[in-house]
Amino acid sequence: MINKNFKRLPQSYLFQELAQKKNKLVSEGHDVVALGIGDPDLETPKPIRQALSKEVIRRYHKYPDSEGILELREELARYYQKRFRVKLLAENVLISFGAKTDLFDAVRVFSNIGDVIAVQDPAYPVYENSILFEGRDIKYLPCNKDNNFMPDYSVLDKDVAMVYLCYPNNPTGAVASKKYLQELIKSLKQINALLVFDIAYADFGPAEAPSIFSIPGAKDVAIEFGSFSKPYSMTGYRLSWSAIKNKELLDAWIKFRNNRDSGCSNYIQKAGIIALQNKEVENIAKKNMKEYRKRARVLQKGFESLGLEVYGLAHTPYAWITIPKGYTSRDFAEKLLQEAKVLITPGSGFGPSGEGYVRATIFQSEQRIKEAVKRIKNLYPL
Ligand code: PLP
């Protein structure tokens, strides 16, 4: 009676499992420093909240248009021009209620049973879970410090129908250069595979992180998903977009969306317009990024002082940290949680190549990050 592919999924969703473990300890009275889940702690900028409350008290909330409010789509087209120097029409941008949903749905819209889908390893778990759930085959593209966390695309062959990539990357923090992406797009054209490009962290660091549409030739072999969640502390709003330039791909996505859902609430979208338009929001977002950069330096120094190697951080809210010898990433994360009451994410939760690492976020104050490091130090020698 139940879809048999559920059996292919991990026992529980990684971040749900972490939240439950943390909640249990908190309910027992423990003070847990949570560096596990990527949920911004800094408040949503006030003009966004004000726009939402102004809209939400309207007497009627009719079905939204599943493609999104035109004004927001136009605003995003302007964002692409300003941020990436990419020309997009409003009709190439569709509004959605979270990149997570779109990234999960991409498999069923753009591939068929029996297809092989390649995924960065380690990666945001949603890609892999969707591939498994939709009954496709998976090909891991290992990313490690030896290849600067950039997968070797020469291993892609004609069996591969689709590839998931995320840059700036969760969890490793790596950023793809335009040159790398140019070569990748050339390879994908040769094998006729679609690139699903995730830019949820494009605005999270000083890097010139490109949109895939900054790359010549990407139009017909790539689609892109972006999100309001992290740069504007809007994770709870559920607001994101997809950018698709190729007409056939765009029509398929629109057809899917029209059948599958009734769009994102208009009042949330109105708040999104303010996020992109309002000068005060821009200033707050800049100030928040400065704060995050400061925390990143504290976290980096702290974990390095524990004798561990720290990657990432410059362009994402994540540190990708090596673990001491003699532990699996799950054992090490469990030890830190139970004995130091510090929650971090085991690297193996992001894929086989994540073994040997843990991921920590900067979504806690400087003081709490220092506290976490102090508690871990007290466990030494491990
Ligand atoms: N893509 C990546 C790489 C993420 O890490 C996340 C959330 O952590 C998302 C997408 C989800 O974004 P949204 O909040 O828009 O669903």
Residues whose N, C-alpha, C, O or C-beta is under 5 A from the ligand:
A	BS01	PLP	G38 G98 A99 K100 T101 Y124 C166 N170 D198 A200 S227 S229 T235 L239 S240
